[in-house]
């Protein structure tokens, strides 16, 4: 699987990049909402997995339609 290629981030680095608490990052791992890797006793998050998680949560802005003139 190529998602594990690249840099592996610590839980603390992941939380910092998400601008959240470490607890939230650990909950993502516990609930298996983000891909992670065990390196011995340590847990690491592939940078590509973090980018995929962020991309999956992007909500695009809605462009308002122009109002038609009513008569």
Phi and psi restraints in degrees (value plus and minus 20) as a CYANA .aco file:
   2 UNK   PHI    -105.2   -65.2
   2 UNK   PSI     -28.7    11.3
   3 UNK   PHI     -86.7   -46.7
   3 UNK   PSI     -42.4    -2.4
   4 UNK   PHI    -104.2   -64.2
   4 UNK   PSI     -27.2    12.8
   5 UNK   PHI     -91.7   -51.7
   5 UNK   PSI     128.1   168.1
   6 UNK   PHI      82.2   122.2
   6 UNK   PSI    -185.0  -145.0
   7 UNK   PHI     -93.8   -53.8
   7 UNK   PSI     121.9   161.9
   8 UNK   PHI    -123.7   -83.7
   8 UNK   PSI     108.8   148.8
   9 UNK   PHI    -121.2   -81.2
   9 UNK   PSI     127.3   167.3
  10 UNK   PHI     -95.4   -55.4
  10 UNK   PSI     148.7   188.7
  11 UNK   PHI     -82.9   -42.9
  11 UNK   PSI     -59.2   -19.2
  12 UNK   PHI     -84.5   -44.5
  12 UNK   PSI     -62.2   -22.2
  13 UNK   PHI     -85.4   -45.4
  13 UNK   PSI     -57.7   -17.7
  14 UNK   PHI     -83.5   -43.5
  14 UNK   PSI     -66.0   -26.0
  15 UNK   PHI     -81.5   -41.5
  15 UNK   PSI     -60.0   -20.0
  16 UNK   PHI     -84.2   -44.2
  16 UNK   PSI     -63.3   -23.3
  17 UNK   PHI     -86.4   -46.4
  17 UNK   PSI     -52.9   -12.9
  18 UNK   PHI    -103.4   -63.4
  18 UNK   PSI     -27.6    12.4
  19 UNK   PHI      37.8    77.8
  19 UNK   PSI      24.7    64.7
  20 UNK   PHI    -150.8  -110.8
  20 UNK   PSI    -198.1  -158.1
  21 UNK   PHI    -100.9   -60.9
  21 UNK   PSI     141.1   181.1
  22 UNK   PHI     -83.8   -43.8
  22 UNK   PSI     -54.4   -14.4
  23 UNK   PHI     -78.5   -38.5
  23 UNK   PSI     -62.3   -22.3
  24 UNK   PHI     -83.5   -43.5
  24 UNK   PSI     -63.6   -23.6
  25 UNK   PHI     -82.6   -42.6
  25 UNK   PSI     -60.9   -20.9
  26 UNK   PHI     -85.7   -45.7
  26 UNK   PSI     -54.8   -14.8
  27 UNK   PHI     -86.7   -46.7
  27 UNK   PSI     -57.6   -17.6
  28 UNK   PHI     -78.5   -38.5
  28 UNK   PSI     -61.0   -21.0
  29 UNK   PHI     -88.7   -48.7
  29 UNK   PSI     -67.8   -27.8
  30 UNK   PHI     -80.0   -40.0
  30 UNK   PSI     -60.0   -20.0
  31 UNK   PHI    -104.9   -64.9
  31 UNK   PSI     -18.4    21.6
  32 UNK   PHI      35.0    75.0
  32 UNK   PSI      21.1    61.1
  33 UNK   PHI    -111.1   -71.1
  33 UNK   PSI     -26.9    13.1
  34 UNK   PHI    -159.3  -119.3
  34 UNK   PSI     125.8   165.8
  35 UNK   PHI     -91.7   -51.7
  35 UNK   PSI     116.7   156.7
  36 UNK   PHI    -160.9  -120.9
  36 UNK   PSI     146.1   186.1
  37 UNK   PHI    -149.9  -109.9
  37 UNK   PSI     116.1   156.1
  38 UNK   PHI    -109.3   -69.3
  38 UNK   PSI     105.9   145.9
  39 UNK   PHI    -138.7   -98.7
  39 UNK   PSI      72.3   112.3
  40 UNK   PHI      46.0    86.0
  40 UNK   PSI    -143.7  -103.7
  41 UNK   PHI    -108.0   -68.0
  41 UNK   PSI     -28.1    11.9
  42 UNK   PHI    -112.0   -72.0
  42 UNK   PSI     131.7   171.7
  43 UNK   PHI    -130.9   -90.9
  43 UNK   PSI     112.1   152.1
  44 UNK   PHI    -149.9  -109.9
  44 UNK   PSI     128.6   168.6
  45 UNK   PHI    -133.3   -93.3
  45 UNK   PSI     102.0   142.0
  46 UNK   PHI     -82.4   -42.4
  46 UNK   PSI     118.3   158.3
  47 UNK   PHI     -76.8   -36.8
  47 UNK   PSI     -58.8   -18.8
  48 UNK   PHI     -84.2   -44.2
  48 UNK   PSI     -55.6   -15.6
  49 UNK   PHI     -87.9   -47.9
  49 UNK   PSI     -58.3   -18.3
  50 UNK   PHI     -85.3   -45.3
  50 UNK   PSI     -63.1   -23.1
  51 UNK   PHI     -82.3   -42.3
  51 UNK   PSI     -60.0   -20.0
  52 UNK   PHI     -85.3   -45.3
  52 UNK   PSI     -60.3   -20.3
  53 UNK   PHI     -82.5   -42.5
  53 UNK   PSI     -64.4   -24.4
  54 UNK   PHI     -84.7   -44.7
  54 UNK   PSI     -64.7   -24.7
  55 UNK   PHI     -82.5   -42.5
  55 UNK   PSI     -56.2   -16.2
  56 UNK   PHI     -87.8   -47.8
  56 UNK   PSI     -43.3    -3.3
  57 UNK   PHI    -115.5   -75.5
  57 UNK   PSI     -18.6    21.4
  58 UNK   PHI     -91.3   -51.3
  58 UNK   PSI     109.5   149.5
  59 UNK   PHI    -133.3   -93.3
  59 UNK   PSI     101.5   141.5
  60 UNK   PHI     -97.4   -57.4
  60 UNK   PSI     128.0   168.0
  61 UNK   PHI     -89.4   -49.4
  61 UNK   PSI     129.0   169.0
  62 UNK   PHI    -115.7   -75.7
  62 UNK   PSI     109.3   149.3
  63 UNK   PHI    -109.9   -69.9
  63 UNK   PSI      99.4   139.4
  64 UNK   PHI     -86.3   -46.3
  64 UNK   PSI     121.1   161.1
  65 UNK   PHI     -97.0   -57.0
  65 UNK   PSI     129.5   169.5
  66 UNK   PHI     -92.1   -52.1
  66 UNK   PSI     124.2   164.2
  67 UNK   PHI    -101.8   -61.8
  67 UNK   PSI     117.6   157.6
  68 UNK   PHI    -103.9   -63.9
  68 UNK   PSI     125.1   165.1
  69 UNK   PHI     -90.7   -50.7
  69 UNK   PSI     110.3   150.3
  70 UNK   PHI    -118.7   -78.7
  70 UNK   PSI     124.1   164.1
